[in-house]
Structures are given as structure tokens and as C-alpha cells.
Amino acid sequence: MQRYIYKYQNNKTIRGVLFRILIKIHASRTYQLNDLKVFADGKIECFGERSINEIRELLILDKISIELPNNGALLYIPYLGNFNNSYVSNNDQIDFFINILTKTIEQLNDVIYVSKTECYYAFKDYLINQTEQNYITLKNLYFKLPEKERQLFEIVKERDPLIKLMETGKTFTNKEREYFLNDYFEGEWIDIK
């Protein structure tokens, strides 16, 4: 599951996706994990706002990477130290990653994708607080989705908790809600109401 993020610009919410990349620490052979944020408006945040071509250039210049670039590279993890790499990278990774960024921007602007994301977060809101208003909001978003796109959480349709909720209308127990929040929303711990 991708990690969705948002930015607010001119009173408008712009959806995005967070990627983890490696940045080179100065002129050394050492890299550190960092965020690369891709937004629906085509903007990419990595050491400031960048274009896809600028990201490609940073990859080519080895200032950022999606993997440790060679056998001599080290990964620095704060408070733990440096770890070495035991494999050689593949230069095809640059084109592969640029392709992922391009498709992510397209996907963020896809109507069905946006609707599924809204439904996904409405389900989270409902799990946190099972109010009638949250249920109505979720239900409206759910039934706007094409029928074949309504399975959001499980591969087996009968196991998808959102589908069960919409078919039965039965509320979840606190234990079920905590389980779903932990399992489907990246282990977030949230006080439920």
C-alpha cells in the first residue's frame, strides 16, 4: 500500500504519494534515507521543488538513489551506524524509477483512483469514530465507485471489511476497529471513539 500525503495550496488540497529514497551524504560513499514526495499537480519535492528531469539528473549524478549504488556504498542509519551493501546496482533502475514517478502523477489525477483514495480515508474516519455522519459519507463514496472497484482491502471479496459493512450495515466492535486500523492503515495507533 502506498503512503498518501497531502499539501494545501490556494485553499485546495492536492493529493500525493511518499517514496523513500537514498541521498548521498556530501562527497562520501555514504547514503541516508530521505523522503521524495510526488503530487497530482506534477510537482516533486526532494531538496526543494523538482521536475522529473531534475530528479533524473540527480539519479544520474548519483546524488540520490533508490538502492545502494555499489559494493563500496554504506547506508547510514542514525543512532545505529553504517551498513555496507553486498550487491551491485543495475543502471536500469533510473528509467524504472522515473517511469514509476510518471505513472504515479497520472494515477493521482485518475478519477477512479481519486475516488478510491477518498473512500479509503472515509473508511479510516469511520473506524476511528462510528458516527452516522461518517457512515453516510463513507456509503456515498463507496457507491460512487464502479462495482468492480469496490474491493479495497482484501483480495478475497468476502473478507473485505468495507464490503461486509456496506452489505450488512452492522457496526464493528472496538476490537475489530482497532485490528482494521492497525492492519490496513500502516500500524497507526489512533484512539477510537
Secondary structure as UniProt FT lines:
FT   STRAND          3..9
FT   TURN            10..11
FT   STRAND          12..24
FT   TURN            26..27
FT   STRAND          30..39
FT   TURN            40..41
FT   STRAND          44..45
FT   STRAND          49..50
FT   HELIX           52..60
FT   TURN            61..62
FT   STRAND          64..65
FT   TURN            71..72
FT   STRAND          74..77
FT   TURN            78..80
FT   STRAND          81..84
FT   TURN            91..92
FT   HELIX           93..108
FT   HELIX           111..128
FT   HELIX           132..144
FT   HELIX           147..149
FT   HELIX           157..159
FT   HELIX           161..168
FT   HELIX           174..184
FT   TURN            185..187
//
